[in-house]
Amino acid sequence: MSDTIAMSNLMDRIYRRQRHLYDSTRKYYLLGRDRLIERLSPPAGGRVLEIGCGTARNLVAAAGAYPHAEFYGVDISTEMLASARAKVAREGLSPRIRLARADATRFDPALLFGVPGFSRVFLSYSLSMIPDWKAALAQALAWVAPGGELHVVDFGGQEELPRWFRHGLRIWLAQFHVDPRDGLESEFAIFQRHAGALLTFERPYRGYAQYAVFRRA
């Protein structure tokens, strides 16, 4: 629990001021978020959860794209959730988007929202900010209903980009406690042995990002 409090305090310090400019600045380098939303395609009446929902930018966009689905978001930062709740209210989406504060590595949607699981769960540029990212990924998959899907987009290995760019990008990202997860595909390979099938693993934008879709058995 102390780790959760420490992480929450860190995120609040980082985003206390940044949250007001977050959406206007991140659109230039958090690439692939809209592609993820386009591919979610939840079933009618399906429940969709974003882990690390931040300002709710993605949830608002997804709710507009899929009016037949219900949306949920969790984040560890009370500062980001303040922006998220304000955005959801401004868009008139409070009846369709429910938000809660939670640690991505340990939460129960039944306690938070009164629901048992989700037909779609997604993480958008949040795994790279979660120290125990493997635990967060396993937790995300645990709450995907059978036949449902887990979608992930985040920073990739930048393998097709110039070495100087990759080196500079990682130094810059480290200032914000962001660490690209180079072992993401390997972790999904482990999941395939017992939990389902990896439908997609892509490295768009010359490896700048990585995008995965995993279907739960």
C-alpha positions in Angstrom: 0.0 0.0 0.0 2.9 2.4 0.7 4.1 1.9 -2.9 0.6 2.9 -4.1 0.7 6.1 -2.0 4.2 6.9 -3.1 3.3 6.4 -6.8 0.1 8.5 -6.4 2.0 11.3 -4.8 4.6 11.2 -7.6 2.0 11.3 -10.3 0.2 14.2 -8.6 3.5 16.2 -8.4 4.2 15.6 -12.1 0.7 16.4 -13.3 -0.5 19.1 -10.9 0.3 21.7 -13.5 0.9 19.6 -16.6 -2.7 18.3 -16.6 -4.0 21.7 -17.8 -1.8 21.5 -20.9 -1.7 17.7 -21.3 -4.1 17.1 -24.1 -2.8 20.1 -26.2 0.8 19.0 -26.0 0.7 15.1 -26.0 -1.1 14.9 -29.3 2.2 15.5 -31.0 4.1 12.5 -29.7 1.6 10.0 -28.1 1.1 8.4 -31.5 -1.4 5.6 -32.3 -4.0 6.5 -29.7 -6.7 7.1 -32.2 -5.8 4.0 -34.1 -6.4 2.0 -30.9 -9.8 3.6 -30.4 -10.8 2.9 -34.0 -10.0 -0.8 -33.5 -11.7 -1.3 -30.1 -15.1 -2.1 -31.7 -16.8 -3.2 -28.4 -19.9 -5.3 -28.8 -23.3 -3.7 -28.2 -23.8 -3.2 -24.5 -20.1 -4.0 -23.9 -18.1 -2.5 -21.1 -14.8 -0.8 -21.9 -12.1 0.0 -19.3 -9.1 2.3 -19.7 -6.3 1.8 -17.2 -4.3 5.0 -16.6 -7.1 7.1 -18.1 -5.4 10.5 -17.4 -7.5 13.4 -18.5 -10.2 11.0 -20.1 -9.2 12.2 -23.6 -9.4 8.7 -24.9 -12.5 7.7 -23.0 -14.4 10.8 -24.4 -13.3 9.9 -27.9 -14.2 6.3 -27.6 -17.6 7.1 -26.0 -18.4 9.3 -29.1 -17.3 6.5 -31.5 -19.2 3.7 -29.7 -22.5 5.1 -28.3 -23.8 1.6 -27.6 -21.1 0.8 -25.0 -20.4 1.7 -21.4 -17.0 3.2 -20.4 -14.9 3.1 -17.2 -11.5 4.7 -16.3 -9.1 4.3 -13.5 -6.0 6.4 -12.7 -3.7 6.6 -9.6 -3.4 10.4 -9.8 -6.1 12.5 -8.1 -4.9 15.5 -10.1 -5.5 13.8 -13.5 -8.9 12.5 -12.3 -9.9 16.1 -11.5 -9.3 17.0 -15.1 -10.9 13.8 -16.3 -14.1 14.4 -14.3 -14.3 18.0 -15.5 -13.9 16.9 -19.2 -16.5 14.1 -18.9 -19.0 16.5 -17.3 -18.4 19.2 -20.0 -19.1 16.7 -22.7 -22.3 15.6 -21.0 -20.9 12.0 -20.7 -21.1 11.5 -16.9 -23.9 8.9 -17.3 -21.8 6.8 -19.7 -18.2 7.3 -18.3 -17.4 6.3 -14.7 -14.1 7.1 -13.1 -12.3 5.9 -10.0 -8.9 6.2 -8.4 -7.0 3.0 -8.4 -3.5 1.4 -8.6 -3.2 -0.4 -12.0 -1.4 -3.3 -10.3 -4.1 -4.0 -7.8 -7.8 -3.1 -8.2 -11.2 -4.8 -8.3 -13.8 -3.5 -10.7 -16.5 -5.1 -8.6 -15.6 -2.9 -5.7 -14.9 0.2 -7.8 -17.8 0.0 -10.2 -20.0 -2.9 -9.3 -19.1 -4.8 -12.5 -17.3 -8.2 -12.9 -15.2 -7.5 -15.9 -15.0 -5.9 -19.4 -15.3 -6.8 -23.0 -12.5 -4.4 -23.8 -9.6 -3.2 -21.6 -7.0 -0.8 -22.9 -3.8 1.0 -21.9 -2.6 4.0 -23.8 0.9 5.2 -23.0 0.5 4.2 -19.4 2.5 1.0 -19.1 5.7 3.0 -19.6 4.9 5.0 -16.5 4.0 2.1 -14.2 7.1 0.7 -12.4 5.7 -2.8 -12.0 4.3 -2.8 -15.6 4.2 -6.6 -15.9 1.9 -6.8 -12.9 -0.3 -4.0 -14.4 -0.5 -5.9 -17.7 -1.5 -9.2 -15.9 -4.1 -7.3 -13.9 -5.5 -5.7 -17.0 -5.8 -9.1 -18.7 -7.4 -10.6 -15.6 -10.4 -8.3 -15.9 -11.0 -9.0 -19.6 -14.1 -11.2 -20.0 -13.7 -14.5 -22.0 -13.6 -13.7 -25.7 -12.8 -10.0 -24.9 -9.8 -8.1 -25.9 -6.9 -6.2 -24.3 -5.4 -3.4 -26.4 -2.1 -1.7 -25.6 -0.3 1.2 -27.3 2.9 2.7 -26.0 6.4 3.8 -26.8 8.3 1.2 -28.9 11.9 0.4 -29.4 12.4 3.0 -32.2 14.4 0.4 -34.0 14.0 1.8 -37.5 14.7 5.4 -36.4 18.2 7.0 -36.2 20.2 5.9 -33.1 20.6 9.5 -32.0 16.9 10.0 -32.0 16.3 6.9 -29.9 19.0 7.9 -27.4 17.7 11.5 -27.1 14.1 10.4 -26.9 14.8 8.1 -24.0 16.8 10.6 -22.1 13.9 13.1 -22.5 11.2 10.6 -21.5 13.2 9.6 -18.4 12.7 13.2 -17.1 9.0 12.4 -16.9 9.5 8.9 -15.3 8.7 7.3 -18.7 10.5 4.0 -19.6 9.5 2.3 -22.9 8.7 -1.4 -22.3 11.0 -3.3 -24.7 9.8 -6.6 -23.3 6.1 -6.1 -24.1 5.9 -8.6 -27.0 7.7 -11.2 -24.9 5.3 -10.7 -22.1 2.4 -11.3 -24.4 4.1 -14.5 -25.7 4.0 -15.8 -22.1 0.2 -15.0 -21.9 -0.4 -16.9 -25.1 0.6 -20.2 -23.4 -2.4 -20.1 -21.0 -4.6 -17.1 -21.5 -5.5 -16.6 -25.1 -4.1 -15.4 -28.4 -2.0 -12.4 -29.5 -4.0 -11.2 -32.5 -1.8 -8.2 -33.4 1.6 -6.9 -32.6 2.7 -3.9 -34.6 5.5 -1.4 -34.5 4.1 1.6 -36.3 5.9 4.8 -37.1 9.2 3.0 -37.8 9.1 1.5 -34.3 8.3 4.7 -32.5 5.3 3.0 -31.0 4.1 -0.5 -30.4 0.5 -1.7 -30.6 -0.9 -5.0 -29.4 -4.3 -6.7 -29.3 -4.7 -9.9 -27.2 -7.9 -11.9 -27.1 -8.8 -13.7 -23.9 -9.6 -17.3 -24.2 
